């Protein structure tokens, strides 16, 4: 700022003010004016700068953004407009900061400020698999549109959180050999796994990765009402530009499932067709009825030898199912990998845009359904039944699934053949849609779980893992005697195949009621807390995706032993 020589009068005819006071007042006025002029100049300079472009845009969608380019894009946007604030929610295994852009009018300064605003909080996550890169570019474009572009009118209707490059380390391992069959970008993509070889979309229970622990902390801290997870397909040749799914675990609150399936997703699907001319449906892959016999399904004679449409998995190791067990609305997005890269970015961007529009128009309903789910669980969960294992189930009636066609094209940089979508082909074919899961085995929800303190420190290991999830854990200050249901282990089965660094464990056995003495330091986990639904799935001895599944209790699981997790009713 330039120094400004004061030219104020030293006195005024007929004034009752002291000349020294007048001199001081005019100096202050002169200083404030100079500051305002300087601030205006900075603002005009920022506004005159063109909005940032993604690497995909700069290369005509031949390449995808690198980590530093994502950071530079978000930093430039935050410098250009006060409606975007850049922060970081953790670090990758290789030490890269994980960016989170907060958008609003103004953007919430903290999670506490977001809660005080009484607006819904929406988190959109991209690049969990760093070979599936369209979500990353789409979020950069949407951040720009919400802050300085055509969607500005929506930015104040919610707290928008965009995490465009979750698997930051995998993103930097870009190679022409990664996902080479998909239709671009021809400059290559990153790896599915993180730098430790972990699939981050199988890490939501065990939280082995630095990224997974950071994301769980973000979910606890910001507690978003809606979480959207952006992916790309890698399977069947269908006729959709994008497919989607809500939470699939049957323990998800029925209000949340109904809201997603009957209100949010139908509205988004209609808008995708009318506003964007894009075909969408629930995520799945083609299978045969015979192949489903392995899952102990009752297949009708008329279905044998015919194709069916099958969704994926109900377990909370997958992010959207995990979010559902946190009593929140979760949506999976799967852009069609054989649609060209520009088309996949367009479809993903349109899908998130329509979710943004829906939440902006229905914010009170979103907040109410989530709040009701929390309240109902805390009031009535204890003593009710909940699933510990599930089976695939069909929709009540067959549906028309669009069957597509593909061709091939050579990647000019790698020389490899890519599979290309024939967009004009989308043949409706009537088939059974196995798009749901229902409980196959249920257990009664206790009032609390207890784990006795021991010299092995197992109770502390479990407590630490639960706290990483955000579950509240109490420690007994004095010894206590309780009547508990204990699980007597009959068999312990460990998978022969190592998966994600673990040999998954399952147990069989029986419950017995007995009095147990708990030393001080034992831990107690009440189920009447907002994350009690998640705690049930993580702790129940026979759960098909528990902490025990991922070897956290291995030292205590032997035939004839008492399972360390006990239930108090």
TATA-V936690 format. One line per field, one symbol per residue. phi: phi as a letter, one per 20 degrees, with the letter a starting at -180 (. if undefined). psi: psi as a letter, one per 40 degrees, with the letter a starting at -180 (. if undefined). A space follows every 10 residues. Layout:
phi = ???
psi = ???
This chain:
phi = .ffcffcffe abfneeefgf ffffffffff ffffffffff ffffffffff gfdffgffdl mecdfegfff ffgffffffe bfecceccdr cfgenefefc ddcacefgfa gffffffldf dcdddcmfdf edefffffff ffffffecdf dgfefeeaee dddebfefff feefbfeflf ffenffence efeefemeef ecdfeflfef ffffffffff felffccddd ccfbbfeedd fbcbbefdff fggfffffff fdcfffffff fffeeclcec affabfbdgf feffeleeef ffefndfcdc febefffegf fffffemcfc cedcfffeff ggfffgffff ffgffgffff ecffffffff ffffffffec fgneebfdbc cfcefgcgce deedccccbe ffedneedec feffdbefcf bfdedcccfd bccffffbdc cffbffmgff ffgffffffn ffcddffcgb dceceddefe ccddffefcl ncdfdcccrb ecebecedff nfdccfeecg efffggffdg gegebdffge mfdgfddbgn eegfedddd
psi = hiihhhfiie ihheieihdd dddddddddd dddddddddd dddddddehi iiiiddddef fdiihidddd dddddddddd heehhhahea iideehhhih hhhagiihei ddddddefii hhhhhifdhe egeddddddd dddddddeae edeedeeihh hhgegdgddd defhieehfe digiieeiia idiaeeehhe eeeeddfdid dddddddddd ddfidhhhhh aiifbigaei diiiiaiehe ehhddddddd decddddddd dddddefhhi iiiaihiidd dedeefihhi ddeheiiihh acieiedhdd ddddeefihi hhhgiheeii dddddddddd dddddddddd efdddddddd ddddddddde dheiiiieii ihiiidiiih hhhaiiaiih heddeihihh hgdehghhhh ihhgeiiihd hiihhidiii hiiideeddd ddddddddee hhhihhdiii hihihihhhd ihhhidhhhf eihihiiiai ihhihihhii eiihhiefid fddddddddh deiegidddf ededeehihe ihhdhihh.
